[in-house]
Amino acid sequence: MVITSPTLFARARGGDRFWKRRRVVSLSAHFYGRKRNCYTIAIKYVNRALRYNTLARRLRKSDVREVIVDHTY
């Protein structure tokens, strides 16, 4: 797409907001109540879920290491 003026540049960015919201809404689809329906509340809980998910991956790796160490004789 060729953008020739600042006005057209502003129009060209119109879809960003939709897809940003769409991503949050899809990640919160399995939440209960307003955590799923209200965008501003969903952002908070999606970020929290992603943070816990990252932590859980790290903890899972350490748990596997513990199991391997315990079972090697």
N, CA, C and O atoms as a Maestro MAE file, in Angstrom:
{
 s_m_m2io_version
 :::
 2.0.0
}

f_m_ct {
 s_m_title
 :::
 protein
 m_atom[292] {
  # First column is atom index #
  i_m_mmod_type
  r_m_x_coord
  r_m_y_coord
  r_m_z_coord
  i_m_residue_number
  s_m_chain_name
  s_m_pdb_residue_name
  s_m_pdb_atom_name
  i_m_atomic_number
  :::
  1 25 0.841 -1.169 0.000 1 A "MET " " N  " 7
  2 3 0.000 0.000 0.000 1 A "MET " " CA " 6
  3 2 0.885 1.231 0.000 1 A "MET " " C  " 6
  4 15 1.884 1.277 0.717 1 A "MET " " O  " 8
  5 25 0.536 2.211 -0.783 2 A "VAL " " N  " 7
  6 3 1.301 3.443 -0.871 2 A "VAL " " CA " 6
  7 2 0.613 4.484 -0.007 2 A "VAL " " C  " 6
  8 15 -0.574 4.766 -0.176 2 A "VAL " " O  " 8
  9 25 1.375 5.054 0.923 3 A "ILE " " N  " 7
  10 3 0.835 6.084 1.817 3 A "ILE " " CA " 6
  11 2 1.444 7.407 1.400 3 A "ILE " " C  " 6
  12 15 2.659 7.589 1.479 3 A "ILE " " O  " 8
  13 25 0.597 8.343 0.952 4 A "THR " " N  " 7
  14 3 1.100 9.599 0.404 4 A "THR " " CA " 6
  15 2 0.878 10.799 1.316 4 A "THR " " C  " 6
  16 15 1.397 11.879 1.037 4 A "THR " " O  " 8
  17 25 0.124 10.639 2.393 5 A "SER " " N  " 7
  18 3 -0.121 11.771 3.276 5 A "SER " " CA " 6
  19 2 -0.317 11.276 4.709 5 A "SER " " C  " 6
  20 15 -0.589 10.094 4.923 5 A "SER " " O  " 8
  21 25 -0.182 12.164 5.684 6 A "PRO " " N  " 7
  22 3 -0.410 11.752 7.081 6 A "PRO " " CA " 6
  23 2 -1.832 11.261 7.334 6 A "PRO " " C  " 6
  24 15 -2.049 10.385 8.171 6 A "PRO " " O  " 8
  25 25 -2.788 11.817 6.621 7 A "THR " " N  " 7
  26 3 -4.174 11.385 6.784 7 A "THR " " CA " 6
  27 2 -4.344 9.942 6.341 7 A "THR " " C  " 6
  28 15 -4.983 9.150 7.034 7 A "THR " " O  " 8
  29 25 -3.782 9.596 5.205 8 A "LEU " " N  " 7
  30 3 -3.869 8.216 4.731 8 A "LEU " " CA " 6
  31 2 -3.099 7.274 5.649 8 A "LEU " " C  " 6
  32 15 -3.485 6.120 5.834 8 A "LEU " " O  " 8
  33 25 -2.002 7.777 6.224 9 A "PHE " " N  " 7
  34 3 -1.232 6.967 7.170 9 A "PHE " " CA " 6
  35 2 -2.081 6.637 8.389 9 A "PHE " " C  " 6
  36 15 -2.067 5.504 8.869 9 A "PHE " " O  " 8
  37 25 -2.827 7.629 8.896 10 A "ALA " " N  " 7
  38 3 -3.688 7.410 10.053 10 A "ALA " " CA " 6
  39 2 -4.800 6.420 9.715 10 A "ALA " " C  " 6
  40 15 -5.154 5.580 10.542 10 A "ALA " " O  " 8
  41 25 -5.343 6.511 8.529 11 A "ARG " " N  " 7
  42 3 -6.400 5.575 8.121 11 A "ARG " " CA " 6
  43 2 -5.857 4.163 7.968 11 A "ARG " " C  " 6
  44 15 -6.535 3.190 8.297 11 A "ARG " " O  " 8
  45 25 -4.625 4.052 7.465 12 A "ALA " " N  " 7
  46 3 -4.040 2.739 7.218 12 A "ALA " " CA " 6
  47 2 -3.827 1.974 8.516 12 A "ALA " " C  " 6
  48 15 -3.769 0.744 8.506 12 A "ALA " " O  " 8
  49 25 -3.709 2.689 9.638 13 A "ARG " " N  " 7
  50 3 -3.481 2.028 10.913 13 A "ARG " " CA " 6
  51 2 -4.785 1.632 11.603 13 A "ARG " " C  " 6
  52 15 -4.754 1.242 12.770 13 A "ARG " " O  " 8
  53 25 -5.902 1.715 10.940 14 A "GLY " " N  " 7
  54 3 -7.186 1.455 11.569 14 A "GLY " " CA " 6
  55 2 -7.380 0.040 12.070 14 A "GLY " " C  " 6
  56 15 -8.070 -0.160 13.069 14 A "GLY " " O  " 8
  57 25 -6.801 -0.941 11.419 15 A "GLY " " N  " 7
  58 3 -7.026 -2.317 11.811 15 A "GLY " " CA " 6
  59 2 -6.242 -2.768 13.024 15 A "GLY " " C  " 6
  60 15 -6.550 -3.809 13.606 15 A "GLY " " O  " 8
  61 25 -5.222 -1.997 13.424 16 A "ASP " " N  " 7
  62 3 -4.388 -2.416 14.546 16 A "ASP " " CA " 6
  63 2 -5.196 -2.581 15.823 16 A "ASP " " C  " 6
  64 15 -5.034 -3.560 16.552 16 A "ASP " " O  " 8
  65 25 -6.064 -1.618 16.086 17 A "ARG " " N  " 7
  66 3 -6.844 -1.647 17.319 17 A "ARG " " CA " 6
  67 2 -7.750 -2.874 17.353 17 A "ARG " " C  " 6
  68 15 -7.885 -3.524 18.390 17 A "ARG " " O  " 8
  69 25 -8.359 -3.185 16.233 18 A "PHE " " N  " 7
  70 3 -9.240 -4.348 16.161 18 A "PHE " " CA " 6
  71 2 -8.487 -5.625 16.484 18 A "PHE " " C  " 6
  72 15 -8.951 -6.431 17.290 18 A "PHE " " O  " 8
  73 25 -7.321 -5.818 15.858 19 A "TRP " " N  " 7
  74 3 -6.593 -7.070 16.049 19 A "TRP " " CA " 6
  75 2 -5.969 -7.165 17.431 19 A "TRP " " C  " 6
  76 15 -5.825 -8.258 17.980 19 A "TRP " " O  " 8
  77 25 -5.603 -6.027 17.989 20 A "LYS " " N  " 7
  78 3 -5.074 -6.018 19.356 20 A "LYS " " CA " 6
  79 2 -6.157 -6.466 20.336 20 A "LYS " " C  " 6
  80 15 -5.919 -7.296 21.214 20 A "LYS " " O  " 8
  81 25 -7.352 -5.898 20.166 21 A "ARG " " N  " 7
  82 3 -8.470 -6.289 21.028 21 A "ARG " " CA " 6
  83 2 -8.890 -7.730 20.763 21 A "ARG " " C  " 6
  84 15 -9.240 -8.466 21.685 21 A "ARG " " O  " 8
  85 25 -8.851 -8.116 19.512 22 A "ARG " " N  " 7
  86 3 -9.243 -9.472 19.137 22 A "ARG " " CA " 6
  87 2 -8.354 -10.514 19.815 22 A "ARG " " C  " 6
  88 15 -8.829 -11.557 20.264 22 A "ARG " " O  " 8
  89 25 -7.043 -10.210 19.883 23 A "ARG " " N  " 7
  90 3 -6.096 -11.121 20.526 23 A "ARG " " CA " 6
  91 2 -6.412 -11.273 22.008 23 A "ARG " " C  " 6
  92 15 -6.406 -12.391 22.523 23 A "ARG " " O  " 8
  93 25 -6.688 -10.175 22.703 24 A "VAL " " N  " 7
  94 3 -7.005 -10.225 24.128 24 A "VAL " " CA " 6
  95 2 -8.309 -10.974 24.354 24 A "VAL " " C  " 6
  96 15 -8.410 -11.788 25.272 24 A "VAL " " O  " 8
  97 25 -9.297 -10.703 23.527 25 A "VAL " " N  " 7
  98 3 -10.599 -11.359 23.682 25 A "VAL " " CA " 6
  99 2 -10.478 -12.862 23.423 25 A "VAL " " C  " 6
  100 15 -11.117 -13.660 24.109 25 A "VAL " " O  " 8
  101 25 -9.670 -13.251 22.448 26 A "SER " " N  " 7
  102 3 -9.526 -14.685 22.172 26 A "SER " " CA " 6
  103 2 -8.757 -15.383 23.287 26 A "SER " " C  " 6
  104 15 -9.041 -16.539 23.600 26 A "SER " " O  " 8
  105 25 -7.788 -14.701 23.889 27 A "LEU " " N  " 7
  106 3 -7.047 -15.306 25.004 27 A "LEU " " CA " 6
  107 2 -7.897 -15.404 26.270 27 A "LEU " " C  " 6
  108 15 -7.641 -16.248 27.128 27 A "LEU " " O  " 8
  109 25 -8.906 -14.542 26.386 28 A "SER " " N  " 7
  110 3 -9.754 -14.565 27.578 28 A "SER " " CA " 6
  111 2 -11.072 -15.298 27.326 28 A "SER " " C  " 6
  112 15 -11.994 -15.182 28.134 28 A "SER " " O  " 8
  113 25 -11.183 -16.033 26.252 29 A "ALA " " N  " 7
  114 3 -12.456 -16.663 25.882 29 A "ALA " " CA " 6
  115 2 -12.918 -17.687 26.906 29 A "ALA " " C  " 6
  116 15 -14.122 -17.911 27.035 29 A "ALA " " O  " 8
  117 25 -12.014 -18.312 27.631 30 A "HIS " " N  " 7
  118 3 -12.414 -19.350 28.587 30 A "HIS " " CA " 6
  119 2 -12.573 -18.814 30.003 30 A "HIS " " C  " 6
  120 15 -12.873 -19.583 30.917 30 A "HIS " " O  " 8
  121 25 -12.377 -17.490 30.211 31 A "PHE " " N  " 7
  122 3 -12.534 -16.911 31.536 31 A "PHE " " CA " 6
  123 2 -14.019 -16.805 31.881 31 A "PHE " " C  " 6
  124 15 -14.886 -16.971 31.023 31 A "PHE " " O  " 8
  125 25 -14.291 -16.525 33.167 32 A "TYR " " N  " 7
  126 3 -15.665 -16.479 33.648 32 A "TYR " " CA " 6
  127 2 -16.082 -15.034 33.913 32 A "TYR " " C  " 6
  128 15 -15.337 -14.266 34.522 32 A "TYR " " O  " 8
  129 25 -17.272 -14.672 33.454 33 A "GLY " " N  " 7
  130 3 -17.865 -13.381 33.773 33 A "GLY " " CA " 6
  131 2 -17.245 -12.212 33.034 33 A "GLY " " C  " 6
  132 15 -16.931 -12.298 31.846 33 A "GLY " " O  " 8
  133 25 -17.072 -11.098 33.775 34 A "ARG " " N  " 7
  134 3 -16.584 -9.868 33.147 34 A "ARG " " CA " 6
  135 2 -15.133 -9.967 32.733 34 A "ARG " " C  " 6
  136 15 -14.671 -9.162 31.924 34 A "ARG " " O  " 8
  137 25 -14.403 -10.926 33.263 35 A "LYS " " N  " 7
  138 3 -13.021 -11.133 32.829 35 A "LYS " " CA " 6
  139 2 -12.992 -11.486 31.352 35 A "LYS " " C  " 6
  140 15 -11.992 -11.251 30.673 35 A "LYS " " O  " 8
  141 25 -14.071 -12.043 30.858 36 A "ARG " " N  " 7
  142 3 -14.151 -12.414 29.443 36 A "ARG " " CA " 6
  143 2 -14.798 -11.319 28.608 36 A "ARG " " C  " 6
  144 15 -14.384 -11.092 27.471 36 A "ARG " " O  " 8
  145 25 -15.795 -10.642 29.141 37 A "ASN " " N  " 7
  146 3 -16.611 -9.738 28.330 37 A "ASN " " CA " 6
  147 2 -16.094 -8.311 28.250 37 A "ASN " " C  " 6
  148 15 -16.208 -7.681 27.199 37 A "ASN " " O  " 8
  149 25 -15.531 -7.786 29.323 38 A "CYS " " N  " 7
  150 3 -15.071 -6.396 29.366 38 A "CYS " " CA " 6
  151 2 -13.601 -6.338 28.992 38 A "CYS " " C  " 6
  152 15 -12.770 -6.992 29.623 38 A "CYS " " O  " 8
  153 25 -13.281 -5.571 27.983 39 A "TYR " " N  " 7
  154 3 -11.919 -5.538 27.448 39 A "TYR " " CA " 6
  155 2 -10.907 -5.075 28.492 39 A "TYR " " C  " 6
  156 15 -9.858 -5.699 28.653 39 A "TYR " " O  " 8
  157 25 -11.211 -3.982 29.205 40 A "THR " " N  " 7
  158 3 -10.239 -3.440 30.153 40 A "THR " " CA " 6
  159 2 -9.969 -4.408 31.298 40 A "THR " " C  " 6
  160 15 -8.842 -4.481 31.790 40 A "THR " " O  " 8
  161 25 -10.966 -5.138 31.721 41 A "ILE " " N  " 7
  162 3 -10.776 -6.132 32.782 41 A "ILE " " CA " 6
  163 2 -10.077 -7.362 32.209 41 A "ILE " " C  " 6
  164 15 -9.251 -7.984 32.877 41 A "ILE " " O  " 8
  165 25 -10.411 -7.704 30.981 42 A "ALA " " N  " 7
  166 3 -9.794 -8.878 30.342 42 A "ALA " " CA " 6
  167 2 -8.294 -8.690 30.173 42 A "ALA " " C  " 6
  168 15 -7.535 -9.647 30.323 42 A "ALA " " O  " 8
  169 25 -7.846 -7.460 29.859 43 A "ILE " " N  " 7
  170 3 -6.413 -7.193 29.697 43 A "ILE " " CA " 6
  171 2 -5.667 -7.574 30.963 43 A "ILE " " C  " 6
  172 15 -4.626 -8.228 30.908 43 A "ILE " " O  " 8
  173 25 -6.206 -7.159 32.105 44 A "LYS " " N  " 7
  174 3 -5.549 -7.410 33.391 44 A "LYS " " CA " 6
  175 2 -5.380 -8.902 33.634 44 A "LYS " " C  " 6
  176 15 -4.304 -9.353 34.027 44 A "LYS " " O  " 8
  177 25 -6.432 -9.658 33.404 45 A "TYR " " N  " 7
  178 3 -6.387 -11.083 33.708 45 A "TYR " " CA " 6
  179 2 -5.652 -11.892 32.641 45 A "TYR " " C  " 6
  180 15 -5.087 -12.942 32.948 45 A "TYR " " O  " 8
  181 25 -5.652 -11.426 31.411 46 A "VAL " " N  " 7
  182 3 -4.863 -12.097 30.367 46 A "VAL " " CA " 6
  183 2 -3.378 -11.931 30.666 46 A "VAL " " C  " 6
  184 15 -2.610 -12.889 30.575 46 A "VAL " " O  " 8
  185 25 -2.971 -10.701 31.025 47 A "ASN " " N  " 7
  186 3 -1.565 -10.476 31.366 47 A "ASN " " CA " 6
  187 2 -1.159 -11.316 32.569 47 A "ASN " " C  " 6
  188 15 -0.059 -11.867 32.603 47 A "ASN " " O  " 8
  189 25 -2.030 -11.412 33.538 48 A "ARG " " N  " 7
  190 3 -1.754 -12.225 34.723 48 A "ARG " " CA " 6
  191 2 -1.617 -13.698 34.336 48 A "ARG " " C  " 6
  192 15 -0.703 -14.378 34.802 48 A "ARG " " O  " 8
  193 25 -2.510 -14.187 33.498 49 A "ALA " " N  " 7
  194 3 -2.462 -15.587 33.069 49 A "ALA " " CA " 6
  195 2 -1.185 -15.884 32.287 49 A "ALA " " C  " 6
  196 15 -0.575 -16.938 32.462 49 A "ALA " " O  " 8
  197 25 -0.784 -14.954 31.425 50 A "LEU " " N  " 7
  198 3 0.450 -15.150 30.661 50 A "LEU " " CA " 6
  199 2 1.672 -15.139 31.577 50 A "LEU " " C  " 6
  200 15 2.625 -15.886 31.358 50 A "LEU " " O  " 8
  201 25 1.640 -14.292 32.599 51 A "ARG " " N  " 7
  202 3 2.747 -14.238 33.558 51 A "ARG " " CA " 6
  203 2 2.853 -15.560 34.330 51 A "ARG " " C  " 6
  204 15 3.944 -16.107 34.491 51 A "ARG " " O  " 8
  205 25 1.707 -16.066 34.805 52 A "TYR " " N  " 7
  206 3 1.703 -17.338 35.522 52 A "TYR " " CA " 6
  207 2 2.103 -18.490 34.606 52 A "TYR " " C  " 6
  208 15 2.754 -19.437 35.047 52 A "TYR " " O  " 8
  209 25 1.720 -18.415 33.346 53 A "ASN " " N  " 7
  210 3 2.069 -19.460 32.394 53 A "ASN " " CA " 6
  211 2 3.580 -19.518 32.185 53 A "ASN " " C  " 6
  212 15 4.159 -20.602 32.114 53 A "ASN " " O  " 8
  213 25 4.212 -18.359 32.086 54 A "THR " " N  " 7
  214 3 5.665 -18.307 31.936 54 A "THR " " CA " 6
  215 2 6.342 -18.889 33.160 54 A "THR " " C  " 6
  216 15 7.292 -19.662 33.038 54 A "THR " " O  " 8
  217 25 5.863 -18.525 34.335 55 A "LEU " " N  " 7
  218 3 6.421 -19.055 35.580 55 A "LEU " " CA " 6
  219 2 6.227 -20.561 35.668 55 A "LEU " " C  " 6
  220 15 7.125 -21.280 36.106 55 A "LEU " " O  " 8
  221 25 5.064 -21.040 35.254 56 A "ALA " " N  " 7
  222 3 4.762 -22.467 35.317 56 A "ALA " " CA " 6
  223 2 5.674 -23.276 34.405 56 A "ALA " " C  " 6
  224 15 6.056 -24.393 34.751 56 A "ALA " " O  " 8
  225 25 6.028 -22.728 33.243 57 A "ARG " " N  " 7
  226 3 6.950 -23.444 32.351 57 A "ARG " " CA " 6
  227 2 8.311 -23.605 33.014 57 A "ARG " " C  " 6
  228 15 8.934 -24.662 32.911 57 A "ARG " " O  " 8
  229 25 8.768 -22.574 33.687 58 A "ARG " " N  " 7
  230 3 10.060 -22.647 34.383 58 A "ARG " " CA " 6
  231 2 9.992 -23.655 35.529 58 A "ARG " " C  " 6
  232 15 10.920 -24.441 35.724 58 A "ARG " " O  " 8
  233 25 8.896 -23.633 36.285 59 A "LEU " " N  " 7
  234 3 8.742 -24.565 37.409 59 A "LEU " " CA " 6
  235 2 8.620 -26.006 36.926 59 A "LEU " " C  " 6
  236 15 9.127 -26.924 37.571 59 A "LEU " " O  " 8
  237 25 7.954 -26.206 35.799 60 A "ARG " " N  " 7
  238 3 7.813 -27.553 35.254 60 A "ARG " " CA " 6
  239 2 9.175 -28.140 34.905 60 A "ARG " " C  " 6
  240 15 9.439 -29.316 35.153 60 A "ARG " " O  " 8
  241 25 10.039 -27.305 34.325 61 A "LYS " " N  " 7
  242 3 11.381 -27.768 33.978 61 A "LYS " " CA " 6
  243 2 12.158 -28.162 35.231 61 A "LYS " " C  " 6
  244 15 12.867 -29.168 35.234 61 A "LYS " " O  " 8
  245 25 12.026 -27.372 36.290 62 A "SER " " N  " 7
  246 3 12.745 -27.714 37.516 62 A "SER " " CA " 6
  247 2 12.161 -28.968 38.160 62 A "SER " " C  " 6
  248 15 12.899 -29.754 38.755 62 A "SER " " O  " 8
  249 25 10.847 -29.168 38.049 63 A "ASP " " N  " 7
  250 3 10.232 -30.386 38.583 63 A "ASP " " CA " 6
  251 2 10.727 -31.625 37.850 63 A "ASP " " C  " 6
  252 15 10.989 -32.656 38.469 63 A "ASP " " O  " 8
  253 25 10.853 -31.522 36.549 64 A "VAL " " N  " 7
  254 3 11.354 -32.650 35.756 64 A "VAL " " CA " 6
  255 2 12.792 -32.959 36.150 64 A "VAL " " C  " 6
  256 15 13.169 -34.126 36.256 64 A "VAL " " O  " 8
  257 25 13.593 -31.929 36.365 65 A "ARG " " N  " 7
  258 3 14.978 -32.148 36.794 65 A "ARG " " CA " 6
  259 2 15.021 -32.852 38.145 65 A "ARG " " C  " 6
  260 15 15.847 -33.741 38.353 65 A "ARG " " O  " 8
  261 25 14.142 -32.465 39.063 66 A "GLU " " N  " 7
  262 3 14.075 -33.104 40.383 66 A "GLU " " CA " 6
  263 2 13.721 -34.573 40.255 66 A "GLU " " C  " 6
  264 15 14.330 -35.416 40.913 66 A "GLU " " O  " 8
  265 25 12.751 -34.887 39.422 67 A "VAL " " N  " 7
  266 3 12.327 -36.280 39.243 67 A "VAL " " CA " 6
  267 2 13.464 -37.112 38.656 67 A "VAL " " C  " 6
  268 15 13.692 -38.246 39.076 67 A "VAL " " O  " 8
  269 25 14.165 -36.550 37.694 68 A "ILE " " N  " 7
  270 3 15.267 -37.282 37.068 68 A "ILE " " CA " 6
  271 2 16.376 -37.538 38.081 68 A "ILE " " C  " 6
  272 15 16.942 -38.631 38.115 68 A "ILE " " O  " 8
  273 25 16.690 -36.548 38.900 69 A "VAL " " N  " 7
  274 3 17.735 -36.712 39.918 69 A "VAL " " CA " 6
  275 2 17.319 -37.732 40.970 69 A "VAL " " C  " 6
  276 15 18.154 -38.518 41.415 69 A "VAL " " O  " 8
  277 25 16.060 -37.743 41.378 70 A "ASP " " N  " 7
  278 3 15.575 -38.661 42.400 70 A "ASP " " CA " 6
  279 2 15.599 -40.106 41.923 70 A "ASP " " C  " 6
  280 15 15.808 -41.019 42.721 70 A "ASP " " O  " 8
  281 25 15.387 -40.324 40.621 71 A "HIS " " N  " 7
  282 3 15.277 -41.690 40.128 71 A "HIS " " CA " 6
  283 2 16.566 -42.251 39.547 71 A "HIS " " C  " 6
  284 15 16.580 -43.397 39.097 71 A "HIS " " O  " 8
  285 25 17.624 -41.498 39.543 72 A "THR " " N  " 7
  286 3 18.897 -42.044 39.089 72 A "THR " " CA " 6
  287 2 19.656 -42.569 40.297 72 A "THR " " C  " 6
  288 15 19.892 -41.836 41.257 72 A "THR " " O  " 8
  289 25 20.033 -43.818 40.246 73 A "TYR " " N  " 7
  290 3 20.698 -44.434 41.401 73 A "TYR " " CA " 6
  291 2 22.157 -44.655 41.113 73 A "TYR " " C  " 6
  292 15 22.884 -45.164 41.966 73 A "TYR " " O  " 8
  :::
 }
 m_bond[291] {
  # First column is bond index #
  i_m_from
  i_m_to
  i_m_order
  :::
  1 1 2 1
  2 2 3 1
  3 3 4 2
  4 3 5 1
  5 5 6 1
  6 6 7 1
  7 7 8 2
  8 7 9 1
  9 9 10 1
  10 10 11 1
  11 11 12 2
  12 11 13 1
  13 13 14 1
  14 14 15 1
  15 15 16 2
  16 15 17 1
  17 17 18 1
  18 18 19 1
  19 19 20 2
  20 19 21 1
  21 21 22 1
  22 22 23 1
  23 23 24 2
  24 23 25 1
  25 25 26 1
  26 26 27 1
  27 27 28 2
  28 27 29 1
  29 29 30 1
  30 30 31 1
  31 31 32 2
  32 31 33 1
  33 33 34 1
  34 34 35 1
  35 35 36 2
  36 35 37 1
  37 37 38 1
  38 38 39 1
  39 39 40 2
  40 39 41 1
  41 41 42 1
  42 42 43 1
  43 43 44 2
  44 43 45 1
  45 45 46 1
  46 46 47 1
  47 47 48 2
  48 47 49 1
  49 49 50 1
  50 50 51 1
  51 51 52 2
  52 51 53 1
  53 53 54 1
  54 54 55 1
  55 55 56 2
  56 55 57 1
  57 57 58 1
  58 58 59 1
  59 59 60 2
  60 59 61 1
  61 61 62 1
  62 62 63 1
  63 63 64 2
  64 63 65 1
  65 65 66 1
  66 66 67 1
  67 67 68 2
  68 67 69 1
  69 69 70 1
  70 70 71 1
  71 71 72 2
  72 71 73 1
  73 73 74 1
  74 74 75 1
  75 75 76 2
  76 75 77 1
  77 77 78 1
  78 78 79 1
  79 79 80 2
  80 79 81 1
  81 81 82 1
  82 82 83 1
  83 83 84 2
  84 83 85 1
  85 85 86 1
  86 86 87 1
  87 87 88 2
  88 87 89 1
  89 89 90 1
  90 90 91 1
  91 91 92 2
  92 91 93 1
  93 93 94 1
  94 94 95 1
  95 95 96 2
  96 95 97 1
  97 97 98 1
  98 98 99 1
  99 99 100 2
  100 99 101 1
  101 101 102 1
  102 102 103 1
  103 103 104 2
  104 103 105 1
  105 105 106 1
  106 106 107 1
  107 107 108 2
  108 107 109 1
  109 109 110 1
  110 110 111 1
  111 111 112 2
  112 111 113 1
  113 113 114 1
  114 114 115 1
  115 115 116 2
  116 115 117 1
  117 117 118 1
  118 118 119 1
  119 119 120 2
  120 119 121 1
  121 121 122 1
  122 122 123 1
  123 123 124 2
  124 123 125 1
  125 125 126 1
  126 126 127 1
  127 127 128 2
  128 127 129 1
  129 129 130 1
  130 130 131 1
  131 131 132 2
  132 131 133 1
  133 133 134 1
  134 134 135 1
  135 135 136 2
  136 135 137 1
  137 137 138 1
  138 138 139 1
  139 139 140 2
  140 139 141 1
  141 141 142 1
  142 142 143 1
  143 143 144 2
  144 143 145 1
  145 145 146 1
  146 146 147 1
  147 147 148 2
  148 147 149 1
  149 149 150 1
  150 150 151 1
  151 151 152 2
  152 151 153 1
  153 153 154 1
  154 154 155 1
  155 155 156 2
  156 155 157 1
  157 157 158 1
  158 158 159 1
  159 159 160 2
  160 159 161 1
  161 161 162 1
  162 162 163 1
  163 163 164 2
  164 163 165 1
  165 165 166 1
  166 166 167 1
  167 167 168 2
  168 167 169 1
  169 169 170 1
  170 170 171 1
  171 171 172 2
  172 171 173 1
  173 173 174 1
  174 174 175 1
  175 175 176 2
  176 175 177 1
  177 177 178 1
  178 178 179 1
  179 179 180 2
  180 179 181 1
  181 181 182 1
  182 182 183 1
  183 183 184 2
  184 183 185 1
  185 185 186 1
  186 186 187 1
  187 187 188 2
  188 187 189 1
  189 189 190 1
  190 190 191 1
  191 191 192 2
  192 191 193 1
  193 193 194 1
  194 194 195 1
  195 195 196 2
  196 195 197 1
  197 197 198 1
  198 198 199 1
  199 199 200 2
  200 199 201 1
  201 201 202 1
  202 202 203 1
  203 203 204 2
  204 203 205 1
  205 205 206 1
  206 206 207 1
  207 207 208 2
  208 207 209 1
  209 209 210 1
  210 210 211 1
  211 211 212 2
  212 211 213 1
  213 213 214 1
  214 214 215 1
  215 215 216 2
  216 215 217 1
  217 217 218 1
  218 218 219 1
  219 219 220 2
  220 219 221 1
  221 221 222 1
  222 222 223 1
  223 223 224 2
  224 223 225 1
  225 225 226 1
  226 226 227 1
  227 227 228 2
  228 227 229 1
  229 229 230 1
  230 230 231 1
  231 231 232 2
  232 231 233 1
  233 233 234 1
  234 234 235 1
  235 235 236 2
  236 235 237 1
  237 237 238 1
  238 238 239 1
  239 239 240 2
  240 239 241 1
  241 241 242 1
  242 242 243 1
  243 243 244 2
  244 243 245 1
  245 245 246 1
  246 246 247 1
  247 247 248 2
  248 247 249 1
  249 249 250 1
  250 250 251 1
  251 251 252 2
  252 251 253 1
  253 253 254 1
  254 254 255 1
  255 255 256 2
  256 255 257 1
  257 257 258 1
  258 258 259 1
  259 259 260 2
  260 259 261 1
  261 261 262 1
  262 262 263 1
  263 263 264 2
  264 263 265 1
  265 265 266 1
  266 266 267 1
  267 267 268 2
  268 267 269 1
  269 269 270 1
  270 270 271 1
  271 271 272 2
  272 271 273 1
  273 273 274 1
  274 274 275 1
  275 275 276 2
  276 275 277 1
  277 277 278 1
  278 278 279 1
  279 279 280 2
  280 279 281 1
  281 281 282 1
  282 282 283 1
  283 283 284 2
  284 283 285 1
  285 285 286 1
  286 286 287 1
  287 287 288 2
  288 287 289 1
  289 289 290 1
  290 290 291 1
  291 291 292 2
  :::
 }
}
